[in-house]
Amino acid sequence: MRKKNSTNSINENFLTETCGIAYTLSLIGGRWKINILSYLINEHKLRYSELRSRLTGISERMLISKLKELESDGLVNRIVHPQVPPKVEYELTTLGKSFEDILNLMADWGDKNHKKDNTMAL
C-alpha cells in the first residue's frame, strides 16, 4: 500500500485523471483483468468456479481480488442467486462490454506482431 500523498500516488492520480490511456490501463491493467474480461465477453455469464478453472495459475485470493476491483470499477456485475448451495455468477456491465472492441484490437495486434520464437526486436 502506498500513501495517498506520496509522489508516486500523486503522479499516478494526475496521469489517470488527464490521460485516457493511463485511465484505461488503470482499469484493465495487470495480469488477470484482461483475461477475466475476455472470458466474460465470450461467455456472457460465468460462475466463480468456471472462471477459476479457465484461469490457469491464478490463486483464489487473486481471483477474488481482481473480481472485486472489476466490480468496484463498474465493469463487472456480481449476481448472487439465493439458493443452497449459493450460486454466484459474474457478467459484464454495459461499461465492461464497451471494452470488447478494444480487447479484440489488442488480440489482433498481438497475433499479428507476436514472433513465434518469443524474441523482441529492440
N, C-alpha and C positions, 0 to 999 in steps of 0.2 A: 504494500500500500504506500502510495506517495502522499505527501502533504499537499493539501489543496493550494497552498500558496507557494509551493516550490517552483523554481524556474521551469522545470520540465512540465509540470502541470499547467502553468500559465501559458507556456508556448503551445502545448497540445490543445488547450482550450481555444487559444487565438486561431490556430490553424483550422480546427473543426468548425469554428464559427465563421471563418472568412473564406474557406476553400472547399468547394464542392467535392473534390476528390478526397480530401482528408476526412470530410464528414462521412462520405460513403464508406471509406475504409474503416472508420471507427465503428460503423455498424456491422460490417461483414468481414472485417479483418480477422486474422488468426487462422489457426489450423483447421478448426472444425465447423465454423459457422457456415461457410460456403457449401460444405458437404451436406449439412443439415438442410439448408435452403434448397439445394439441388434435389435431394430426395423428396422433400415436400412438394416441390414444383412438379415432379414426375408422378408422384403417388397421390397427391392431394391431401390425404389424411394418413397418418401413421401413429401406431401405438408406440409408447416408450420402448417396449421390448423389440419392436420391429426396427426402430432407429438404432438401438444398441447393437443389434445383430448385423446391420448393414455397415456400421462404422467400425471397421476392424481396427483394434488398437486403442480405442477410446475407453477411458475409465468411467465408471458410473458417476463419480464425483464431477468429472469434466463435462460429461453429457448433461447432467443436471444443471451445472453452472451455465453452460452455453445456451441451453433452452431457456433458463430464467433471464439471461441477458437479451436473447432474441424477443422474448415475451415483453420485457420491460421497455425495449426499444420499439415495440408496436409492430414487429414483423411476424410474430407467431401467436396464434391463439391456443390456449390450453383448454381442452374440453374434458370435463370430469363427468362421467356417467355414474349416477347414483345406483350402484349395484354391488353385489358381493360375489366375487372379489371386485375391488374397484377397477374401473376401466378408464384410462386416461389416453386421450388422443391429442395429437398436435396437427394443426393446419396453418397455412399461411393466411395472414390478413391481406387486405387489399394492398397495403403498403408492401408487404412481403412479396406478393405476386408481381409487383411492379419491378422486381429485380430479375424477372425471367429473361428479358431481352439482354440485360447486362451480362448475366451469367452465361447465356448462350454465346454471346460475342466473345467472352473470355475463353470459353471452351473451344470455340472455333479457332481463335488466335493461338491458343496453346497447342492444339492439334496441328496447326499449320507450321508453327515455328519450333516445336519441340524436336530436338535432334534425337535420333534413335540411340546414339551412344551416350546420351546424357552429358555431353560436354558443351560448355557455353563458350562462344567466341567473345573475346573481350574487345 
